[in-house]
Amino acid sequence: MTFEQFSLNNNVLEAVKDLNYTEPTPIQTKAIPVLLDEKDLVACAQTGTGKTAAFAIPIINNIHRIVGSGKKRKQIRTVVLSPTRELAIQIAENFDELAKYTQIRTLVLYGGVAQNQQVDALKEGVDVLITTPGRFLDLYKQKHISLDGMHQLVIDEADLMLDMGFLNDVKKIIKLSPTNRHTMLFSATMPLPIRELAEEFISDAVHITLNSAKNTSQLINQKVYMVEKEDKRKLLHYVLQQLDFENMLVFTRTKQGADSVAEFLEKNGYKAAALHGDKSQSMRLKILEDFKNRQTDILIATDVASRGIDIDALPLVINFDIPNIPEIYVHRIGRTGRAGNEGLALSFVGRDEKKYWHDIEKLIRLQVKVVKDNPYPWKEPVTGAKKDYRKGFGNAPKNGSKSRKSDASKKNKKRWY
């Protein structure tokens, strides 16, 4: 399959070639024909599979037929909803690259900054609006946004919208948009609220689900360390000393955990930074830029914050904490092994995370290789040692001496078991 077989406009096809896109990815192969025919779509595909281009290419192709030479009045024809500023900027960059030989104008809106420049840009006219839900509703209420000419609505990273509490805002925007809109919903996972959203607002849609777990397991070298929870930071330091890698991503479950790991690494001489939702928008953007520009070697991120990271040659991902949702693991390790590059994913499984790891291996249908050369393995449980059953029953006898309490306790062993 080639992009030429999609019968794209030459202006769009030329931009695709400039980006060195040779063969379409699985999500592009399935989604582009559906969207070129302007059919509604609900797609489940992890980040890093080329899904932004999967909707950007047909959208640009279809709009280009309308705006042509650019003489038509600029009005919002497409709205792309993104959960974070970083993702919105990333999507806008992709649209600009793919539309560079057309007259299509793209604008990105997000909160955390003054709105004056954004309002001025809206007044000049725009074809494609990429926006976070909050800023969109804010400017819409102020009547700076008109949807009279809107035809296409894209809801990107729908599961992250849910995680960040934006689902009600998304529903409001759907209701504000024309009923005859062309709707596209993309999500890395499909939890029940997202399925209900699709059923409520997207009728007669084509559904695409990629077996991303299987694809990822085949492309990425995965290894697992069984390590006690309290030894994870020491194991991380050990692993980094053994591996000759630059630019790696470490996942933690919480914001506090990301800060703690980043502080630990910095104390040990590494260029590390934490990325999570408590950082300001400007700080998060700077941290991402420093990481992409190799000014920071190790980025420690929570799952929500990591959705704005798009680096093709990321060689290593480390799961410092194991996610309790198996699909999140697939999403995490999908950050490496992209664009034809080799990838390595290491996971640190604490004893309390054993069930999570079992669910992950069940999902990916693979028994991941356990690293034996591990200086901090799970400690063997102590067997045959006397248990402190007497806790709460007074002091235990010393030096093997007997007491009435100990004699009585022998007769009442059942109360301890």
N, C-alpha and C positions, 0 to 999 in steps of 0.2 A: 504494500500500500504506500502511495506517495501523496504529497499535498496537491500535486497537479490533478490527481483523480477526483478531487473534491469540486473541480470546476470553479475555482476561486477567481475573482477579478484579478487581472494582471498586476494592478497596483498593490493589492494585498499579497499576492504570491511573491512579488519582488521583495517585500519586507520580510516575509517568511524565510526566503533564501538568505537574506542579509544576516539573519539570526542563526544561520547554519542549522536550521531545522531540516533534517533529512527525511526521516520516517516518522509519521505521527505515532504518539504513544497510544496505548490501549484506550484510555479515556477519550483522547482526541479522535481516534478512529470511530468510536461509537457515538460520541456526542456531536461532532461537527455536522454530519449529514442530517441529524435530527433538527439541529438548530438552524441550519440553512433552510430547511423546510418550514421554519417558524412553528415548530411543535413544542409544547410545554415539556419540560424535562426535570426529573428528580434524579440526581446522580450521587452515589456514594463512592467516593474515591479519596484516598489520603492525599495530604499535601505533598508535593514533590513528584506527582505523576503527570504534571503538565496540564492541570485542569484550568488554570487561568487562560492559557492559550486556547483551550477547548471551547471556552465561551467567547473569548475576545475575538478570535479569527472570524467566526460566523457573524458576530454582531457588527464588526467593522465592515465586513463584506456586504451585509444587508443595508447598513446605513449609507455606505458609499454609493449604492444604486440610487439613493434618494437625494443626497446632498450634491453629488456629482462634482461640478466645477467649483462649488462653494458659493454660488449665487443665491441659493435658497437661504431663507432667514434661519439664523441659528436658534434652536430651541432644544430643550432637554428631550432627547428621544430615548435615552437609555439611562437607567439608574442602577448602579451596582452598590449593594449594601455590604460593608465590611465591618467586622467587630472592632478592629483596632486601627489606630493611626498608621502603624508600621505596615500592616497589610494593605491598607488603602493606598499608601504611597507606592508600594510594590506593584499593585494592580495597575495603578495609573502609569507607571513606567512601562509596563508591558503593553498597555494600550497605545502609548505614544510611539513605541518602537514599531508596533504592527500597523499603525495608521500613518506613518511618516510620509508615505507617497499619496496620501489622500488629503482632503480638506476637512477631515473630521477633527473637531476640537474637544479635548478632554480637560476636565477640571476635577481636582480632588479636594474634598472638604473634611475637616475633622475639628474636634474641640481642643481646648487647652491653649488656644491662640486667639488673638484679636480677630474679629470677623470682618473688619473693614475691607481688607484686600480680597477676601473671598466674595463679599457682596459686590464689589466693583467688577470682579471677573464674571460673576453671574450676569451682570447687566450687559456685558460685552457679548454674551451669547455663548452657549456651550451645547455640544451634541451628546457627549457621554459624561455623566456625573458619577464619580466614585466617592462614596461618603460613608461616614459612621452614622448610625441611627440617631444619636442624640443631637449632633450638629444639624443634620437634615431637618429634624422636627423643629428645632429652634428657629432656623432660617425660614422654614415653611410657614410657621406661625407669624413671623414678621412679614410674610408675603414677598419674600425675596426669591422664592422658588415657585415656579408654575409648572404643572404637569399636564397642561393642555395638549402638548405634542408628544407626550411620552407613549412609547409602545412596548419597550422591553424592561423587565425588572429581573435583576440577578440577586439572589440571596446567597452570598458566599460564606463558607465556614459556619453553616447553620448551627452545628453543635456547639461551637464556641460562643455564638450569640446566646445560646441557652445557658452555658456555663457562666457568662458574664452578666446575666440578668437582662438581656436586651430583647428577649422574645416578644414581650408586650409592645415594645417600640416597633419591632418588625411588623407585627400584626396591624398596628396603626398605619404604617406606611403602605402596606398592602391595600388597606381599605381606602386610602387616599388616592391610590393610583387607578387609572381607567380599568373598567371591567374587562375590556377586550385586549388587555395587555398580553404580551408573550412572556411567560414566567419561567425562570430557571432557578433551581435550588441545588446547591452543592454542599456536601457535608462529608467529613472524614468518617463519622460514625452516624448511626441512625437510631438514637434513643427514641423512646415512645413519644415525647412531646414534639419532636421533629417530624415523626411520621404523621402525627395528628395535624400538625401545621400543614403538611403537604396535602393531606386528605381534605382539609377544610378549604384551602385557598387555591389548590392547583388541580383542576379536574382534567381527566383524560390525558394525563401526562405520560410520557415515555419514561420508564424506570430503568436505570442502569446501575448495576452493582458490580464493582470489580473485586475479584478475589485478591485483595491487596496483601492479605496475610501470606498467601502462598507465594506471590511474586516477590515480596520482600525477603522471605526466608531463603529464596534461591539466589538472590543477588548480593546478600550481605553476609560476611563472615561473623557469626555470632558465638560468643563465649560467655560462660557464667562462672562467677566466684561465689561459693557458699561461705559467708562471712558473718561473724557475730556483729550485731548492730553497733556496738561500742567501738569496733575495730575498723569501721568503714573508712574513716578519714585516713587512718594509717595505711590501709590497703590502697587507697587512692594515691597517696604519696608514693608508695612502692611501685604501683603500676606506671605512674608517670615517669619514674626514674628508669624503668625498664624499656619504655617505648620511646621511639624517636619520632614524635608527632608534633606538628604545629597546628593551631586552629582546631580545637576540639570543643565539643558541647557536652556538658554534664547536666543531667536532669535530676532535680529534687522534687519532693512532693509539696513542700511548703515554701513560702517566702522567707520565713525565718531560717529554714534549712539552707536555702540558696545563699543568704547573707553569711551564714556560719561557715559554709564550705569555702566561699570566696575569701573570707578573712583568713581561714586556715591556709589556703594556698598562697595567698599574698605573703603571709608570715614565713612561708617556706621558699620564697624567692620567685614565685610564678607570677606572670602578668595575667591576673584573673579579674573578672567582674561579674556581679550578679545582676540578673535581669528578671524583674517581676512587676506586678501591678502596682506596688506601692511607690515605684519610681515615677517621677513626673514625666510627661510626654517628651519634653525636650531632652531629659536625661536618658530615657530609654532609646531615643533616636541616636543620641551621641554614642551610647554604649554599643549599639548595633553597628554604627559606622566604624567605630574603633576596631570592632571584631572583624568586620569585612575587610578593613584596610590592614589587618595583621598587627595593629598596635596593641591589641589584646590577644593573648594566645588561647585562653580558656574562658569560655562563657558558661556560667552556671545559671540555669533558667528553670522556671516553673513551666508547666505545660501550656498555660494560657499565654504567657509572654512569648513562648518559643514560636508561635504561629507566624510571627513576622520575620523569621529568619529564612532567607533563601540564598544558600551558597552551594553552588554545584559541586565544588571540590572539597567538601567537608569530609575529612578522612576518618574521623573517630567520634562515636557517640558513647557516653557512659551513663548507664542508669544507676545513679547513686542510690536512689530509692525506687522500688518497684511499684508501678501503678496498680491500683486495685481493679481497673478496667482493662481487660486484655487488649482491646483495640487501640488504647492509648500507647501501649508498647510498640505496636506496629507503626503508629504515626511517628513516634519518637525515633526509632531506628531508621525510618524512611528519610531522615535528614542526611544520612550518609549513603554512599553507593549510588550517587546520582550522576546523570549525564555521562554514563559509560565509565565512571571512575570506580575503583574498588573501595569498599567500605568495611569498617570494623565496628561492631557493637558489643560492648562489654556490660554485663549486668552484675550488680552486687546484691545478692539475695540474703537478707537476714533471716534468722530462724522464724521470726514472726511474719515473714513475707512468703513462706513456703507455699501456702495455698494460692496466693496471687500468681506465683511462678508456674504452678501446675496448670492453672487456667490459661496462662499465656502459651505454654507448650501445646496445650490441647487445641488452641485456636490456630496456631501456625503449623500444627501437625509436624512438629519436629522436636526431637530431644536434643537440646542444645548441649554442646560439649562443655563438660565441667573442667575447669582448669585445676590440675593437680598440684602444680608448682605454686602453691598459695601459702604465704607465711602466716595468714590469719584465718585458718579454716574454722568451721563450727567446732566448738569444744565438745568432746565426747561426754555424754551424760554420766554422772557419777553413779556407779552401780554397787550395790552391796553395802553402802554406807548407811549408818544409822540416821534416820530422819528425826528431826526435832519435833516429834509428836507431842512433847510435853509443853510446848509453847502455850501459855495460857492456863497451865495446870500447876503452876508453881515451879520452883527450881528443880533441875535434874540433880540426882545424887552425884557426888564427885568421887573420883578415884575408885570407881567400881563398888563403892559402899552401897549397902542395901538400905532401904527404908520402907516404912509402911506404905508410903505413896507408890513406890516402885512395885511392891508386892501386889497392891490393889490394882495397879495398872495392868499387870499381867493377866488378871482375871477379866479385865474389861477391854481387851484389845479391840473389840468390834467398834467401840466408840471412836477409835482413831482412824478407821479405814472407811 
